[in-house]
Amino acid sequence: MCGGQTVTNEACCAWFSVLEDILPNMFDNECGDDAHGALHLMFHDAIGFSPSQGGGGADGSIIVFSDTKLTYPANSGLDDPINTEIPFIQAHNVTPGDL
């Protein structure tokens, strides 16, 4: 039990404070442009997964290495979602891949 929330793994308790922060402060409590941008970013971060080449996937590397990854034309327009998410990553001390 985490402050009234039920979980099967106590490690999940830390994520309720993140959720309570990002819903009103990142997404304005709606599924609008900011939510669309976050999903767009997650897709582009995850799409690089290759079982045969190893590594990649939704690991947050698009944020960590944004100086390089944003130069690729396919990642055009992801600078806004990245800049929006960075303060939340820092405030909650989570990794870009976890957020």
N, C-alpha and C positions, 0 to 999 in steps of 0.2 A: 504494500500500500504506500502510495506517494502523495501525501497531502490530499487525500480524498480520491485519488486516481488509482485504479487497480492495474497492476502489471504482473506479468509472469516472471520477469527478470528485473531485479532491483537496479541494474545498470541503466535501465530505461528511464528511471526517475529524473535524471539530469536533463532529459530532453523536454520535460514539461515546461520548464522555465524558458527554454528556447522557443517553444511553440507559443507560449503566452506573450513573448516579445515580438516574434516575427509576424504573427497574424495582424495585430493592429499597426505595427510600426514599419513593416516592410510591405505588407499587402493591403493595408487600409481595410482590413476585415472583408475583403472582397476578392473574387477571382477575376481580376482585371489585367491591365497591361503589365504590372509588376509580377504577378503570378505567371503570366505568359512568358515574360522574360526569364524568370527563374527556371521554368520548364525547358525553354529553348537552350539555356546554358547547360542544364543537366544532360540534355540529349547530346549536345556537342561534346561534352566532357566524356560521356559514356561510349560514344560511337567508335572511338579508337580502339576498342577491345579486339584482340586477336589471339585465340587459343594457340595458333601455330607459331606466332612470333613472341608470345608471352607479354605480360604486362598490359598496361593501358586500362581502359574501362573507366568507370566513374570513380576516379581517384583524386579529383580536385586539381589535377595538373593544369587544366586550362586557366585556373585562377593563379596558381603558384607561378606558372611560367607565362603569364598573360602578355608580357612584353614580346615574347616570341610568337605565341599561339594566336594573338590577335592580328598578326601580320598576314595570316592565311585568309584569303578571300572568303572561304566557307564560314569563317568565324566573325565576319563583319556584323557589327551591331551588338556584339556581346559585351562591349566595354561598359555599358550602362548597368546590366545585371551584375557584372563583376564588381563594379564600384558600389553598388547597392549592398551586396552581400558581405563585403570585406569588414565593415564595422561590426556586423553581427558575429562573424567568425572570431574577431578579436575580443568582443565583449563577452562572449560565452566560452572562450578558450577551447574551441573545437577546431578540427581540421577542415579545410575546404572540401575534402572528399566526404566527410561526415555530414556537412550541412547540405 
